Amino acid sequence: MAELLVRSALIGVSSEWLGDYSSNPARIRDVCESSQKMNWLRDAVESVEREYPAGTMVRVELESDPETVGFWLNVCASTTASTEVALAAHDRVVDSWVLAAATKERPLICFTFNLL
């Protein structure tokens, strides 16, 4: 954890908050090599927390396609909300992401949800 904080301090962005959302925050920090990418990820997590009902668990995981060299960050909301409420929240998150995120950053982050 100390190494993660030192690297974050070097580029001026804290990634300490990732420990609350990911089982591998150091790897995610490496993927977000620029401070702007870390800001986009933080904005994405905050959007999910804002749009889904209270009590929703939010996780961030690194995912990849074994058939390509591509990878992305999945921001996943696990909720006990109804299907309709979860779909409406998901739509609001995606709509705000498309409006806010730079075009080249959009493929880096995807949003999913699980109904509990």
Beta strands, then each sheet from edge to edge (+ up, - down):
strand 1: 57-64
strand 2: 71-79
strand 3: 109-115
sheet 1: 1+ 2- 3-
end
